[in-house]
Amino acid sequence: MEKPKFNLSLITGASSGIGEALCYLLANQGINLIICGRDASKLEKIALELKDKVSVEMIVANLACQSGLKKIIEVIQVKIPDLVINNAGFGLYGDALNYRIEEQLEILKVNGNAVAEITLESAKILLQKKSEGTILNVSSVASFQLFPGFSMYSASKAFVNQFSESLDYETKPHGIRVLTSCPGMVKTGFRSRASGNDKKSDKSDEIGVMDASFAAKEIWNQILNGKALHIFNWRYRLAIFFTRYLLPKSIVAKKLYSNIRKRTGK
């Protein structure tokens, strides 16, 4: 099967972690970039380092705000990227009722609403232009679990799975793929933010923690192979099998809840 080729990629959450690693990986493949994130200085640094390889356009935007999402949608409609990677996302460790409702709803806005709107707009414009392309939505292994202490995040990622896999069936006959990536724990700033900037929670020596470059390579290989759903590495695939089909939900939930409480020190 011939591998897909891309001219222009839009990446959300590009200023750090997996998104940043994807910027460098795709630039090495000669793919022009539209990089989106909240941190202008970090985006500028990436653009400066990659400008001799590819063209780089920056969009400073917060996807929790409709105005930020609108900026990205407008660029998609004009530039028509043939590779869109919805990587931006966040969660909050701890009991949902310990947070303001507005904070919890922001998770849905970024992980759910923004992913859905960017995916639908990207697919629709590709279809209108009779162009082929790929949209990859970054989910999580948490999407497969009943996950107390991480409830809104895991639920939002379960939506990403169902939405992306279902839409892929609709768009695949038109040469438009909607793929879903499910990494596990990754050495990024995600865990610090989720735990209230507790740096102890960002340790890289825990079993199962992968680095952002590894995750980016997994995503790129998935894109090239057109795999609809990809769970990163055998450890997580095995764990999901056991926790979904062999172990009682109550035991799994208790263990996951305990892990979250350890990360928050509560």
C-alpha positions as CSV (number, residue, x, y, z in Angstrom):
1,M,0.0,0.0,0.0
2,E,1.3,3.4,-1.0
3,K,2.2,5.6,2.0
4,P,0.3,9.0,2.1
5,K,2.1,12.2,1.4
6,F,1.4,15.5,3.0
7,N,2.0,19.1,2.1
8,L,0.7,21.1,5.1
9,S,0.0,20.0,8.7
10,L,-1.8,21.8,11.4
11,I,-0.9,20.8,14.9
12,T,-2.7,22.0,18.1
13,G,-1.0,21.9,21.4
14,A,2.3,22.4,19.5
15,S,4.2,24.4,22.0
16,S,5.3,21.5,24.2
17,G,5.3,17.8,24.8
18,I,4.0,15.5,22.0
19,G,2.9,18.5,19.9
20,E,6.4,20.0,19.9
21,A,8.0,16.7,19.1
22,L,5.6,16.3,16.2
23,C,6.7,19.7,14.8
24,Y,10.3,18.6,14.5
25,L,9.4,15.2,13.2
26,L,7.1,16.5,10.5
27,A,9.5,19.3,9.5
28,N,12.2,16.6,9.0
29,Q,9.7,15.0,6.5
30,G,9.5,18.3,4.6
31,I,5.9,19.0,5.7
32,N,5.0,22.7,6.1
33,L,3.5,23.6,9.4
34,I,0.7,25.6,11.1
35,I,1.5,25.4,14.8
36,C,-1.1,26.3,17.4
37,G,-0.7,26.8,21.1
38,R,-1.2,29.1,24.1
39,D,2.4,30.0,24.6
40,A,3.6,32.5,22.0
41,S,7.2,32.5,23.0
42,K,7.5,28.7,22.7
43,L,5.8,28.8,19.3
44,E,8.2,31.5,18.2
45,K,11.2,29.4,19.3
46,I,10.0,26.4,17.4
47,A,9.2,28.4,14.3
48,L,12.7,30.0,14.4
49,E,14.4,26.7,14.7
50,L,12.4,25.1,11.8
51,K,12.2,28.1,9.4
52,D,15.1,26.8,7.3
53,K,13.5,23.5,6.7
54,V,9.8,24.3,6.1
55,S,7.4,27.2,6.2
56,V,5.9,27.7,9.7
57,E,2.8,29.7,10.5
58,M,1.9,30.3,14.2
59,I,-1.5,30.6,15.7
60,V,-1.6,31.7,19.4
61,A,-5.0,30.5,20.7
62,N,-6.6,29.0,23.7
63,L,-9.0,26.3,22.6
64,A,-11.1,26.8,25.8
65,C,-12.2,30.1,24.3
66,Q,-14.5,30.3,21.3
67,S,-12.4,33.2,19.9
68,G,-9.3,31.0,19.9
69,L,-11.1,28.1,18.2
70,K,-12.5,30.5,15.6
71,K,-8.9,31.6,14.6
72,I,-7.9,28.0,13.9
73,I,-11.1,27.3,12.0
74,E,-10.6,30.3,9.8
75,V,-7.0,29.3,8.9
76,I,-8.2,25.7,8.1
77,Q,-10.8,27.1,5.7
78,V,-8.2,29.2,3.9
79,K,-5.1,27.0,4.0
80,I,-6.8,23.6,3.8
81,P,-4.2,21.5,5.6
82,D,-4.1,17.8,4.5
83,L,-2.8,16.6,7.8
84,V,-4.5,17.9,11.0
85,I,-3.4,16.7,14.4
86,N,-5.6,17.5,17.4
87,N,-3.1,17.1,20.1
88,A,-4.2,19.9,22.6
89,G,-5.8,18.6,25.7
90,F,-5.7,18.6,29.5
91,G,-7.1,17.1,32.6
92,L,-7.3,17.7,36.4
93,Y,-6.3,15.1,39.0
94,G,-8.6,14.7,42.0
95,D,-12.3,14.5,42.8
96,A,-14.5,16.4,40.3
97,L,-16.4,18.2,43.0
98,N,-13.2,19.7,44.4
99,Y,-13.0,21.9,41.3
100,R,-15.2,24.7,40.1
101,I,-17.7,23.5,37.5
102,E,-16.2,26.0,35.0
103,E,-12.8,24.4,35.3
104,Q,-14.3,20.9,34.6
105,L,-16.2,22.3,31.6
106,E,-13.0,23.7,30.2
107,I,-11.8,20.1,29.8
108,L,-14.8,19.3,27.7
109,K,-14.3,22.5,25.6
110,V,-10.7,21.6,24.8
111,N,-10.8,17.8,24.7
112,G,-14.2,17.5,23.2
113,N,-15.8,20.5,21.5
114,A,-12.6,21.8,19.9
115,V,-11.6,18.4,18.7
116,A,-15.0,17.8,17.2
117,E,-15.2,21.2,15.5
118,I,-11.7,21.1,14.1
119,T,-12.2,17.6,12.8
120,L,-15.5,18.3,11.2
121,E,-14.4,21.5,9.6
122,S,-11.2,19.9,8.3
123,A,-13.0,16.9,6.9
124,K,-15.7,19.0,5.3
125,I,-13.3,21.3,3.5
126,L,-11.2,18.4,2.2
127,L,-14.4,16.8,0.9
128,Q,-15.6,20.0,-0.8
129,K,-12.2,20.3,-2.5
130,K,-12.2,16.6,-3.4
131,S,-8.8,16.3,-1.6
132,E,-7.5,13.4,0.4
133,G,-6.1,13.9,3.9
134,T,-5.7,12.7,7.4
135,I,-7.0,14.0,10.7
136,L,-5.5,12.4,13.8
137,N,-7.0,12.9,17.2
138,V,-4.8,12.2,20.3
139,S,-6.8,10.4,22.9
140,S,-5.5,8.4,25.9
141,V,-5.5,4.9,27.4
142,A,-7.6,6.6,30.1
143,S,-10.5,6.6,27.7
144,F,-11.0,2.9,28.2
145,Q,-11.3,3.0,32.0
146,L,-13.7,3.9,34.7
147,F,-11.4,6.4,36.3
148,P,-12.4,8.1,39.6
149,G,-10.2,11.1,40.3
150,F,-9.8,11.7,36.6
151,S,-13.4,11.4,35.6
152,M,-14.0,14.3,33.2
153,Y,-10.7,13.7,31.4
154,S,-11.3,10.0,30.8
155,A,-14.9,10.7,29.7
156,S,-13.8,13.4,27.2
157,K,-11.2,11.0,25.7
158,A,-13.9,8.2,25.5
159,F,-15.8,10.7,23.4
160,V,-12.8,11.3,21.2
161,N,-12.5,7.5,20.5
162,Q,-16.2,7.0,19.6
163,F,-16.4,10.1,17.5
164,S,-13.2,9.6,15.6
165,E,-13.7,5.9,14.9
166,S,-17.3,6.4,13.8
167,L,-16.4,9.4,11.6
168,D,-13.6,7.4,10.0
169,Y,-16.1,4.9,8.6
170,E,-18.0,7.8,7.0
171,T,-15.0,9.6,5.5
172,K,-12.7,6.7,4.5
173,P,-14.5,6.1,1.1
174,H,-13.7,9.7,0.2
175,G,-9.9,9.4,1.0
176,I,-10.2,11.2,4.3
177,R,-9.0,9.3,7.4
178,V,-9.9,10.2,11.0
179,L,-7.4,8.3,13.2
180,T,-7.2,7.9,17.0
181,S,-4.0,7.7,19.0
182,C,-4.0,6.4,22.6
183,P,-0.7,7.1,24.4
184,G,-0.3,6.3,28.1
185,M,1.7,8.4,30.5
186,V,4.1,10.7,28.6
187,K,6.9,12.8,30.0
188,T,5.3,16.2,29.3
189,G,4.0,19.1,31.3
190,F,0.5,17.5,31.3
191,R,0.9,15.8,34.6
192,S,2.3,18.9,36.4
193,R,-0.7,20.9,35.2
194,A,-3.2,18.2,36.1
195,S,-1.9,17.9,39.6
196,G,-1.6,21.7,40.3
197,N,2.0,22.1,39.2
198,D,3.3,19.4,41.5
199,K,6.6,18.7,39.9
200,K,6.9,15.4,41.7
201,S,4.1,14.0,39.5
202,D,6.2,14.5,36.4
203,K,8.8,11.8,37.2
204,S,10.1,10.0,34.1
205,D,11.4,6.9,35.8
206,E,8.0,5.4,36.5
207,I,7.1,2.2,34.8
208,G,5.2,2.9,31.6
209,V,6.2,6.5,31.2
210,M,7.3,7.3,27.6
211,D,9.0,10.3,26.2
212,A,7.4,12.8,23.8
213,S,9.7,11.8,20.9
214,F,8.6,8.2,21.2
215,A,5.0,9.2,21.2
216,A,5.5,11.4,18.1
217,K,7.1,8.5,16.2
218,E,4.2,6.2,17.2
219,I,1.8,8.8,15.8
220,W,3.7,9.3,12.6
221,N,3.9,5.5,11.9
222,Q,0.2,5.3,12.6
223,I,-0.5,8.0,10.1
224,L,1.6,6.3,7.5
225,N,-0.1,3.0,8.0
226,G,-3.6,4.4,8.2
227,K,-4.4,2.5,11.5
228,A,-7.7,3.6,12.8
229,L,-7.0,3.2,16.5
230,H,-3.6,2.8,18.0
231,I,-2.8,2.0,21.7
232,F,0.9,2.7,22.3
233,N,3.1,-0.2,23.3
234,W,2.3,-3.7,24.4
235,R,2.2,-2.9,28.2
236,Y,-0.8,-0.6,27.8
237,R,-2.5,-3.0,25.3
238,L,-2.2,-5.8,27.8
239,A,-3.3,-3.7,30.7
240,I,-6.4,-2.5,28.9
241,F,-7.3,-6.1,28.0
242,F,-7.1,-7.2,31.6
243,T,-8.8,-4.2,33.1
244,R,-11.7,-4.2,30.6
245,Y,-12.4,-7.9,30.2
246,L,-11.0,-9.9,33.1
247,L,-10.9,-7.8,36.3
248,P,-14.0,-6.5,38.1
249,K,-14.6,-2.7,37.5
250,S,-14.6,-2.1,41.3
251,I,-11.0,-3.4,41.6
252,V,-9.7,-1.4,38.6
253,A,-11.5,1.8,39.8
254,K,-10.0,1.4,43.3
255,K,-6.5,1.0,42.0
256,L,-6.7,3.9,39.5
257,Y,-8.2,6.1,42.2
258,S,-5.3,5.2,44.5
259,N,-2.8,6.1,41.8
260,I,-4.4,9.5,41.3
261,R,-4.4,10.2,45.0
262,K,-0.7,9.4,45.2
263,R,0.0,11.9,42.4
264,T,-1.8,14.6,44.2
265,G,-0.4,13.7,47.6
266,K,-4.0,13.4,49.0
